[in-house]
Amino acid sequence: MAIRLSERVRRITPSSTLAMDARAKQMQREGQDVVFFGVGEPDFDTPEFIKDEAVAALRAGMTKYAPAAGLADLREAVCQYLYKEYGLSYRPKNIVITCGAKHALYNVFQVILEPGDEVILPVPYWVSYSEQIKLAGGVVVPVMTTAANGFRMQPEDFAAAITPRTRAVVINSPNNPTGAVYSRAELLAIAEIAVRHDLVIVSDEIYDHLIYDGLAPTSIPTLGPEVAARTILINGVSKTYAMTGWRIGYAAGDEKVIAAMADLQSHSSNATTFCQKAAIKALLGPQEAVEKMRAEFARRRDLMVRLVRETPGLDCLTPQGAFYVFVDVGRLIGRTVAGETVRDDEHLAEIFLEKAKVAVVPGAGFGMPNYIRLSYATSCERIEEGFRRIKALLAGG
Ligand SMILES: Cc1ncc(COP(=O)(O)O)c(C=O)c1O
């Protein structure tokens, strides 16, 4: 018997980043030496003192259900953390703990969107936003950005996309896939428009600590009480503390929205109890490991940007945050690479993987064809090796 899938899931486009990663990992299992530029997670291990805390929590019997909204002491720790980092004054009732930031985003769209509500999404965007918005019955309204404006949505483009059905806007700074970081003034201009049109701002700040060139991140709720009241801040421990597999994220914002997210979780699922204990340690414990990882990412970024620019046919801006370089491959489309005429960025990514054993993610999945995303969450040696292969492939014609 063929079980029919729902219309809802049939409309989902599978994550292109995960698809490419799965294919590359399969090649690796077959014994091939693949350079991974596709990954979206730090290659560093979780700092030892955080792991110790999880082990201690397990030994202390923290093996039972946690409250749907999260452990009270982690919700309190998130408040302390957001105060320490940004001077934000949240109470535990404004915080919900989720199974990673991705889950927090999923829940936000579920609780704020009615069918047909429009959500403005600057392009390129992280692959999951568009599918999560659709799953909640929402309609994605893409707003293009360009390399010329640093891949940052311009306030006039944002304003022009607003209709009576617009309910929310998603801001992700530092950005995946471009590494773009909005300035405080740019965010203020966008936030003022959101206030004027009574929109919810979903602010994904998951890369806030992976920021370079002496820049400081701006947390959107710091832009003023009117902005804070309509912002749902999303963050978590995945990227900052190299804890992607622990699945701990959170949302901070309006009490009613947060309570609705917790209610939703009470009927689906919520974060692992002993991982929540470890997350408290991550947020409030020593922060030296964060700076060490950040400094290493900065070094790798500089290397990768130099190698991209040295490679004929490739070009990029210098990303100011996250751990990705968004590479313009427009000049390679229509050209012959490894004996094949490159049709588009997806085809090029396939050629890179099959012929050079370098895994990259095509830009099309992020809503912007003619680009590929390269992650520098890998060692300088592997970055050098990957570019040796790419250069040789492109030089071969
Ligand atoms: C922009 C952005 N938001 C959220 C997430 C998901 O974070 P988490 O692993 O905590 O679910 C990612 C992960 O790749 C991301 O790039």
The ligand as an SDF file (V2000), in Angstrom:
LIG
                    3D

 16 16  0  0  0  0  0  0  0  0999 V2000
   20.5860   31.3130   10.1630 C   0  0  0  0  0  0  0  0  0  0  0  0
   20.4150   30.0930   10.9730 C   0  0  0  0  0  0  0  0  0  0  0  0
   19.4450   30.0530   11.8890 N   0  0  0  0  0  0  0  0  0  0  0  0
   19.2430   28.9570   12.6380 C   0  0  0  0  0  0  0  0  0  0  0  0
   20.0230   27.8290   12.4780 C   0  0  0  0  0  0  0  0  0  0  0  0
   19.7260   26.6100   13.2980 C   0  0  0  0  0  0  0  0  0  0  0  0
   20.3440   26.5910   14.5230 O   0  0  0  0  0  0  0  0  0  0  0  0
   20.1760   25.3350   15.4810 P   0  0  0  0  0  0  0  0  0  0  0  0
   21.2420   24.3630   15.1260 O   0  0  0  0  0  0  0  0  0  0  0  0
   20.3430   25.8820   16.8760 O   0  0  0  0  0  0  0  0  0  0  0  0
   18.8240   24.7730   15.2790 O   0  0  0  0  0  0  0  0  0  0  0  0
   21.0340   27.8190   11.5260 C   0  0  0  0  0  0  0  0  0  0  0  0
   21.8430   26.6040   11.3200 C   0  0  0  0  0  0  0  0  0  0  0  0
   22.4400   26.3760   10.3150 O   0  0  0  0  0  0  0  0  0  0  0  0
   21.2400   28.9780   10.7560 C   0  0  0  0  0  0  0  0  0  0  0  0
   22.2010   29.0250    9.8360 O   0  0  0  0  0  0  0  0  0  0  0  0
  1  2  1  0
  2  3  1  0
  2 15  2  0
  3  4  2  0
  4  5  1  0
  5  6  1  0
  5 12  2  0
  6  7  1  0
  7  8  1  0
  8  9  2  0
  8 10  1  0
  8 11  1  0
 12 13  1  0
 12 15  1  0
 13 14  2  0
 15 16  1  0
M  END
$$$$
